[in-house]
Amino acid sequence: MAAKRHVIIVGAGIIGASIAWHLARKGAAVTVIGEERGGVATPCSFAWINASWGNPEFYFHFRRRAMAEWKRLARELPGLPLAWCGSLSWDMPAADLETYADEYGRWGYGISRLNREESALLEPGLGEYPDFALHVAEEGAVEPVAAARLLLADAEARGAAFVHATVNGLLQSAGRIVGAVTSEGVLEADHVVLAAGAGSVPIAASAGVTLPLSTPAGLIVHSRPVSKRLNGLVMTPHLHMRQTAEGRIIAGSDFAGGDPGEDHRASAADLFARVKATLIDNADLKLDFFTVGYRPTPADGFPIIGNAGLPGLYAAVMHSGVTLAPLAGLLAADELVSGQGDESLGPFRLQRFADAG
C-alpha cells in the first residue's frame, strides 16, 4: 500500500483550514502550521459570500460555484455558522446599479430591483432609504473564525495535526521543496502549501519565489452584541455593514475595510459614528473593538492557486478568501492528492504573471 501523501499547510485561516479539511477527508496526512487557529487575516474579514459586481464573467461563474460549495460544506459539516441572509445595496450611482443588474442578471444572478418602500420593508432598522436599490437574496455571510476552527477541529479528528509555530523558511532538496523550517523545528513533507495570506510572501521569497501580492490595510469596526437590527448585508455609498450571529454590528467604509489612516482609533470612532447615524435604534449601540486587516491581493486581483514555481510548493492566496474557501479547498486538495491539474484553476496559476511579463 502506498504511503499517505503528507502535506504541510502554512496558515490556519479560512483557506488553510478548508484545504486541511478537504485533504483530511481524502485520507492525506496533514500538518497545519499557524500562529492561531482561525488565522491572522480571517478575523479581520467582513465575511460576505457573494459573486457580486466588478468581475469578468469567468470569475463570476467561479465565485458562483464557490457559493454553491458553501452549501455543500454546510451539509457535510453540521453547525457551520453560515447565513444566506441576502444583501441590499445602493453603493453605486443608479446608472451603475442598472448596468450591474442587467449584466449579472443575464449571467443568472438573482438580482431584484427595489424602490424606497420595498427597501424599508426589507431593512426596517435603517434611518433613510434610496429611491432605487438592489437586493440579492442568494448572498450570505459566515462567521469566518468559527468556521475555520470548526474545519480544523474536524480535520484534527480525522488525523490532521496542528503545530503552533511560525514558518521561517522552506526546506529544499534537489530543487524540490520538502518541508518547512519553523520556530518549533524542521518539518518534512511531500508538499508545502502556502495559505498564510500576506505572510506567504516572505516564506516564498526565502526559496526565491515571488508572489506578486499587495497588502492594503482595511479597518472594520465591531459593536458590542445587540438585539436584531439588520436582516442581511447592507451596502450604502459610504458604509457596508452586517450583523453577526452573536449580534455584533460590523462595518467598514466598504466590505474590504477602509483606510485606517494614521490614527486607527480616531478612524474607528469616526466610522462607528457613521454606523450609529445609519441605524434608527442606536441608543445601546457601543463600539467594542476594531480590526485592521491586511488583504492579500494578487497584482491582477484574481486568486493564486497552484504550483508556486518549485516542485513540492503550492500556493493558495487570494483576497476573496471567505467566498472562495470551500471551492479553493476542494480543488487544491484534489490536485495535491491526485497530482493532476484542474482546468478550472487555469486562470489562477502563478505562471500567468511570468507569461504576461
C-alpha positions, 0 to 999 in steps of 0.5 A: 500500500502506498504511503499517505501523501503528507502535506504541510499547510502554512496558515490556519485561516479560512483557506488553510483550514478548508484545504486541511479539511478537504485533504483530511477527508481524502485520507492525506496526512496533514500538518497545519502550521499557524500562529492561531487557529482561525488565522491572522487575516480571517478575523479581520474579514467582513465575511460576505459570500457573494459573486457580486459586481466588478468581475469578468464573467469567468470569475463570476461563474467561479465565485458562483460555484464557490457559493454553491460549495458553501452549501455543500460544506454546510451539509457535510459539516453540521453547525457551520455558522453560515447565513444566506441572509441576502444583501441590499445595496445602493453603493453605486450611482443608479446608472451603475446599479442598472448596468450591474443588474442587467449584466449579472442578471443575464449571467443568472444572478438573482438580482431584484430591483427595489424602490424606497418602500420595498427597501424599508420593508426589507431593512426596517432598522435603517434611518433613510432609504434610496429611491432605487436599490438592489437586493440579492437574496442568494448572498450570505455571510459566515462567521469566518473564525468559527468556521475555520476552527470548526474545519480544523477541529474536524480535520484534527479528528480525522488525523490532521495535526496542528503545530503552533509555530511560525514558518521561517523558511522552506526546506529544499532538496534537489530543487524540490521543496520538502518541508518547512523550517519553523520556530518549533523545528524542521518539518518534512513533507511531500508538499508545502502549501502556502495559505498564510495570506500576506505572510506567504510572501516572505516564506516564498521569497526565502526559496526565491519565489515571488508572489506578486501580492499587495497588502492594503490595510482595511479597518472594520469596526465591531459593536458590542452584541445587540438585539436584531437590527439588520436582516442581511448585508447592507451596502450604502455609498459610504458604509457596508455593514452586517450583523453577526450571529452573536449580534455584533454590528460590523462595518467598514467604509466598504466590505474590504475595510477602509483606510485606517489612516494614521490614527486607527482609533480616531478612524474607528470612532469616526466610522462607528459614528457613521454606523450609529447615524445609519441605524434608527435604534442606536441608543445601546449601540457601543463600539467594542473593538476594531480590526485592521486587516491586511488583504492579500491581493494578487497584482491582477486581483484574481486568486493564486492557486497552484504550483508556486514555481518549485516542485513540492510548493503550492500556493493558495492566496487570494483576497476573496478568501471567505467566498472562495474557501470551500471551492479553493479547498476542494480543488487544491486538495484534489490536485495535491492528492491526485497530482493532476491539474484542474482546468478550472484553476487555469486562470489562477496559476502563478505562471500567468504573471511570468507569461504576461511579463 
